[in-house]
Amino acid sequence: MLTLYNIKPQEPLGLIFLNGNNSLWESSLLQRKVNHKNLSIFCKKILKSIGTNQETVKYTVSAMMHGSQYGIDSHGVRLLHHYVKAFEGGRINKKPKTKFYSKKGESTGVLDADDGHGAVGTYKAVNEAVKLATKYGIGAIAITNSSHFGPAGAYAKNGADQDQITIVFGNSDSFVSLFDGSERFHGTNPIAVAVPTDQKNPWLLDMATSSVPFNKIELHRSLKKSLPKGVALDSQGEITSDPNIAHTLTPLGGSDFGYKGAGLAGIAEIFSSVLTGMSLSPDIPSMLGPNFSTPRKLGAFVICLKPTSFVTREIFLSAIHRYIRLIRTSESISERKVMVPGEREWRVFEERMIKGIPLDPQTEKSLYELSIKYDIKPPWIGE
């Protein structure tokens, strides 16, 4: 049966057709922009329609929307189609029953995510770590039996919004070479750190320890854009800028200085795997399948620190404000501007709240396919 939508977008995109075999698709040449509220509602409806529980809907959509609202598009709503496939296949538990327990120390603990979406376990682990840090000055939580959690910065920001310095580590299946290596070894192994400032936004570092995130490769494929030099290798271990033949990412620092990124990836690996008892990157099943029925058993780790356990609030705020001010007023090269970690994201957020969230062609197509499959209007209908 052929389904036809007559789209009335902000830009002239014409008609979009889609049949049951996805054999006909006319997508936008320009990126469509969608209201953030409509996009969030659409994602929630899709997840509810496949039977996920309320916590899973709340936390999964919160993580994806963080990515899309703050410009980390590789970890935004473009992942919805993948997550639905993993939920429906049984890889991710639709109704996890997470369990938090303390093993030996008062300020430490373990959160069993019950094979749920990574966002569920990680948001809840940060909230537990905040409680421990508030009471003891520090809270450290190992997360077990988890899955892909999306943008690590979402969880670090969650802790900073509760007045705690928050550090988040994660690992994933092998996709990144070692320095001077030609095969996949580490995952993209993210590290995120957020520091409260008592201002509108925290100081926020959110980084993959690979030269670029894996999902950035897929985004460049969708946008038909070349990759920066030195960030990826082909299947023969040679450097390539073609996202279509990219097989392995290089560690942060690229082909010349990747020993630094490889070391940082190792730190994330130790916290996420060694300290949780979960799988090392080379042992984790591929995110891309083909097996979407077996849980991947990922680990992650969060640490919260209460600043006033070390210095007075006045000293802490005075120092972090001065640090930020010195960064912003430091001299820059050419006509560029030095920014505080996270500042680019805050600017993108403000713009997207007004102009909408852009969807690359592949993401637009995947959302449309979900709308047809689950009989839910695409988020751009009625705008």
Buried (B, 14 or more C-beta within 10 A) or exposed (E): EEEEBEBEBEEEBEEBEBEEEEEEBEBBEEBBBBBBEBBBBBBBBBBBBBEBBEBBBBBBBBBBBBBBBBBBBBBBBBBBBBBBEBBBBBBBBBEBEBEBEEEEEEBBBBBBBBBBBBBBBBBBBBBBBBBBBBEBBBBBBBBBBBBBBBBBBBBBBBBBBBBBBBBBBBBBBBBBBBBEBBEBBBBBBBBBBBBBBEEEBBBBBBBBBBBBBBBBBBBBBBEEEEBEEBBBBBEEEEBBBEBEEBBBBBBBBBBEBBBBBBBBBBEBBBBBBBBBEBBBBEEBBEBEEEEBEEBBBBBBBBBBBBBEEEEEEEEBBEEBEEBBEEBEEEEEEEEEEEBBBBBEBBEBBEEBEEEBBBBBBBBBBBBBBBBBBBEBEBBBBEB
